[in-house]
Amino acid sequence: MATAGTVVRVAACPAAFGRAPAAGEVFAWRIDLANPPVPADELFARLTAAERARATRYLSPASRTQFTIGRGLLRGLLAPADVPLSYLPSGKPVCPDPRCGLHFNVTHTDGVAVLAVARRPVGVDVEVVRPVRDMGGLVRRYFSPAEAEAFAALPEADQPAGFFRGWTTKEAVIK
C-alpha cells in the first residue's frame, strides 16, 4: 500500500539495475521464477558463502530456487557480495551499509516473486488466490471490524480475492 505522494512503478525485474528510485518512488519488480532475468546458476554465484550454505539447506527444490533467485537478484541489483546484509528479528534482510542507501523487500509464492525497492522502508507481499479453510475465522481473528464488515459485504464469489487483497496488504505493512 503506497502512501500519498508515492509513485509505485511496477515492471518485470531487470537483469541490471538501471537507476535508484527517487525519493517518493517505489520500484516493484515482478520475477517469473521459472524464467528469471539472470540464469539461476549465475544468481547462485552472486551469493555470499553464508547465503550459499543457507540455500543448500532448503530441502524443497522450489524453496531453494526461490531463495537463490530472490537473494541473487537482490545481490546483483542492490547489494553486491561485499556489502553485508543484516537481518531484523523477523528475518527480513536489510542493508546497514550507507553505500546501499536503499530499502528493499522480497516475497515469493508459487512461481512468482516481487522485489520492492525504495529510499525508505518498504514491504511487499504476494499470494496465489486459492481456497482457504476457515477464511471467515481468519478474517474475524486478524482483520479490523471495518475490514471484516467490508469482507462480509462482498459477494461470495469475490471473497477469496478480497481476503487475499486484505491479507497481502497487512503482510506488506508488517514487513
Steps between C-alpha positions, in 0.01 A plus 500: 500500500655827393468820698379828349754648264671168438545381143515122467661374180419136425698318231673175420822463697800630306822305458697809605420793726433803279445770759407532865147606584455871571364619833130418506540228237477123545614242247306173512659243272318178402716192465388189313679234706493259205670757278705749708677786318836345595575123490455329838859369511631855455267620776631225730857617430406852614414378849735526794637176644246519784213555255617206284506281810150616592374429148636144507325431834156540343356151456244606241648576156231767450593676826870478413432651157280777642767597754785485246318707238367758746823546691717474187303776326512707815879455512545583133263794491547666838750353741812340351664219697741748659207692653389313809134436562373469852169360613218639708350269766226420245767363262465788253836587342610862529800686367664683792781637282444866399642417154177312434265787591196294406232299675361186346274204554465171314204264502412190300232243447424229245710603201516876553700736716490874554795717599412849627761776528469850647695766688291434812377181668285299262303177524344277237308175502358272232268202529317273261124535539397153611244332724572558869347290773311717749557826314226661709678399821824657377313817409341517847836440667734720296293764323368816664123526553472734199704261283290204615182692418631587151599136446155374609334746258681348201312254281609148594677453165715809570593412859817299423648788300387749765653288776837479326501870417451578868743231615782603265450866589538416869809288434661777293440757774644267766809444286 
